[in-house]
Amino acid sequence: KIIGESVDELGQVGENIMKQRIDSKLHPPLEKFTLKQRRKGIGWMGKKVPPTTDDTPLKQTGSLYNSLKYIKKDKTIKMNAYGKKHNDGFPNPNPNAKPIPARKFMGLEDDNVFKTTGVAVATKAIKRKLNKAFKK
């Protein structure tokens, strides 16, 4: 039970780090055309969305960001399906436009922040819970 709860805490740390990466304005920055479209309220493929002056990549409507959730039952972080495409980059459906660049917000396994924070969170939680369990 203690190990399972620690896995859940690590999952939550992973979710938070992915959101922090998006908040940190991933590179490359948005193109001038994209920024104009955002101000006009035009989203991906011309979809009407609320206008915004936010220049944070992957956060025009907040749909991807808000979809990032650690699911205890599955022991996994879920998100809108297009999140992986944006993480990896992909060809633009408009043949006259530049490809959509990779904006790496996933990939926790090689991340020092995740390892450091995750290990600290899990170790602290495990020690606290084990100490409590052995006092009973």
Residue, then its C-alpha position, 0 to 999 in steps of 0.5 A: k500500500i505504501i509503495g502504491e501511494s508513493v507511485d501515485e505521488l510520483g505520478q502527480v509530480g510528473e503531471n505538475i512538471m509537464k504543466q510547468r514545462i508548458d508554463s515556461k514557454l517552450h521553444p521555439p516561440l510561436e510564429k508571428f502568424t500564430l500570434k496574430q491568429r490567437r489575437k483574432g480568436i482563430g485556433w488550429m485549422g481555423k477553428k473559432v476560439p476565444p481570442t487571447t494575447d497569451d504567447t505560451p505555446l500549447k496553451q491557446t485554449g488550455s485544453l491540452y494543459n487542462s487534460l494533463k492528469y495523473i490517473k491513479k487507477d491506471k498509474t499513468i498520466k493522460m492527456n488529449a491525444y494530440g499532445k504527443k504529436h506536439n511533443d514530437g513535432f509533425p508535418n503541417p497539414n497546410p503544404n505551404a506552411k512550415p512543419i509544426p516544431a517539437r515542443k518537448f514537455m513530456g519525457l520525464e525519464d531523462d529529466n533531472v528535475f523529475k528525478t530530483t523532485g520525484v525521488a525527494v517526494a517519494t522518499k519523504a513520503i515512504k519514510r513518513k508512512l513506514n515510520k507511522a506503520f511501524k509505530k502501530 
